[in-house]
């Protein structure tokens, strides 16, 4: 501690009477973020920084000083108030530099957000008109940032209203969009109580529905919906009329040229709470309905306005469900989930369209259609007819697991009052269990506890009577069978009760003498569930009854209560025997990768287009999961990269098939090989905690790529490929020795060939048929995930930089680029590089020493001033920045001259473009 005082004290005394230099600022930040620095040193730093605000005229120093004061208040909360007072009283708030004034304001508000007692002082700035004055300054980036962050600055509602409404006429589209989004946020607070002001917002947003810019029209749709709903709720007497007008206006945007606008239009339709039935029905038909023709009216609109409204509304939802872009089709399906509640007739007609959507080519759209039908079943709007049932049951045999699950959820709620429909549904369910068993069936077809048909019967039998009163109609032995399959059945009923409650329920029912037989009641028609050794009979009034808990707790949560059980030891024993169920996401991913293995024979047979279509379907299914899903995020990222690698491998393989071999263009093949090698490098370099099997799987793909390159005569003499083949085989051999894994025949034969090549004279050519035989021998294995992968990734941001706010430089001299960097799951010994690439392809590398930055919960976040040395003699230019991690498994001497990585890099983030200019555009 004393050593810190001496170092920092000696360092800071150099700046007691003069402003800080830009070189000193990084050292001060290191002191601020250090946890062991005493308060006396922090106090000295505060005084030094405030003195720099007063003395310095260098805008870079002023910006950095404000940034450091913000860090100081964040890391040392006891200094927050004095930092707040110092910055608030400083002349920077009235500074001629707009960017400095905004940054000072940001520091003040950030501190107030952490200390609510300071909020009143922020309101005082609003009284001075400081925020509006900044908005009207000429800087576009500042104006845009202020409009997006207006709520943070506690701007009073009437001021926000005036600013947002005024800036909807700004000449810049990005500002108009930000102003419209601000109006949307303002509508959520219900602070505008004047009807004329509400209608003014609504009308202004409606005017911008015809704006030339797609992004503005998209924001205008959101604003029209938001303020239209406020206007409709303002006067209950005119609510229906206002809602009809709003609905028609939004429908008019359903055919807009922009996909984004069409999506927003259908998103807006589902928010409208009440609409006339004839308007709703007209959206499902492109022709004018007979009832509308007779009335010559839509909703409350007559006369001349009728023709305009009819053309806007006619077939709007039908167009959405038939749109060429899946995002629009998904949004249209989603809008139906709320509109069907408004009218039973509309729901019946909409079902005819939704049934066709179940055959959509996009998994995402099919899932949304099923979700909409689930909503219909929940509110008793799903009235299936015989013409629907075959298409409706089709998703039970869909190749996508999530689609099959969604269909089964609907079947838990749907009511089937006709025997034929019920029989077809049960047969389809049992066929679903046979094709995609979640419990393993036996092969001899005997009636035992593992039989799929018995499992299906048990799930159906148990889920139907959970309302309580119908439990007496189920045979007692059904529950006895179910007790032995508790863990397997519980997963199917997870949305009804947990496994413990199910155990108690089954135990009670299996011992109750009153459940021993079925008594046919007079007037009730009974029929068997399935044909076979066991028959379970259901009465008509049970068919399709939604499974739900029988009682409610006092606090509102559901709970099923049963009688006490006489044999607690039996209960405990059964609980201990329950099966472990894998995480649903991991199971789904493993199902996807299993299909990839089955695709490989199609690759070898030349069905390239079919293979690419199937891989795209796998990627669509993978996109349904949240990429930030906690522990599964790493596996999701790895699987996506793996699918991309297999896709590239399939494209490369097409060049080696006999019909295409002579006609293939080497330039294209070179490009494909380059992409494939980058993807495989990322699979190895961007993930940690790979299991030995997973790592071996990737290494086999690397070996296959080497063999493909060597098979081409043009590639054969390349020393790099032979060297990579040898090093990869060494890694495979080490893995096999460590974990006693049996190598595949492909790996064994590749090892033999490599040994022959390295023991022979250099330059000797080989019979290419040897490589052909290896390619025919390769068989893609199934990759199974069982553990947690961690994704090595980075985030790179260049704050306050765009074409209108470039970094100023002097040609021939180095320029500093301020970077905000966050890295995740990267070990401190990893070699991380910042790559800076110019337009001509020349690159400069800067090493990032992670030991200089503190780690917190697996990630490091830090600011870094990157020097760029190759500034050209030009008025302006741009460079691309990216962060890469050095791959030690790659060949050495990647960079031949100057400073740079010794091995090839796996890139961890998207490239960021940085704009530089000799002249300031501010």
Secondary structure, 3 states (H helix, E strand, C coil): CHHHHHHHHHHHHHHCCCCCCHHHHHHHHHHHHCCCCCHHHHHHHHHHHHHHHHHCCCHHHHHHHHHHHHHHHHHCHHHHHHHHHHHHHCHHHHCCCHHHHHHHHHHHHHHHHHCHHHHHHHHHHHHCCHHHHHHCCCCHHHHHHHHHCHHHHCCCHHHHHHHHHHHCCCCCHHHHHHHHHHHHHHHCCCCCCCHHHHHHHHHHHHHHHHCCCHHHHHHHHHHHHHHHHHHHHHCHHHHHHHHHHHHHHHHCCCCCCCHHHHHHHHHHHCCCCCCCHHHHHHCCCCCCCHHHHHHCCECCECCHHHHHHHHHHCCHHHHHHCCCCHHHHHHHHHHHHHHCCCCHHHHHHHHHHHHHHCCCCCHHHHHHHHHHHHHHHHCCCCCCCHHHHHHHHHHHHCCCHHHHHHHHHHHCCCCCCCHHHHHHHHHHHHHHHHHCCCCCCCCCCCCCCCCHHHHHHHHHHHHHCCCCCCHHHCCHHHHHHHHCCHHHHHCCCCCCCCHHHHHHHHHHHHHCHHHCCCCCCCCCCEEECCCCCCCCEEEHHHCCCCCCCCEECCCCCEECCCCCCCCHHHHHHHHHCCCCCCCHHHHHHHHHHHHHHHHHHHHHHCCHHHHHHHHHHHHHHHCCCCCCCHHHHHHHHHHHHHHHHHHHHHHHHHHHCHHHHCCCCHHHHHHHHHHHHHHHHHHHHCEECCCHHHHHHHHHHHHHHHHHHHHCHHHHCCHHHHHHHHHHHHHHHHHHHHHCCCCCHHHHHHHHHHHHHHHCCCCCCCCHHHHHHHHHHCCCCCCCCCCCCEECEEEEECCCCECCECEECCCCCCEEEEEEEEEECCCCCCCEEEEEECCCCCEEEEEECHHHCCCECCEEEEEEEEEECCCCCCCEEEEEEEEEEECCCCCCCCCCCCCCCCCCEEECCCCEEEEEECCCCC
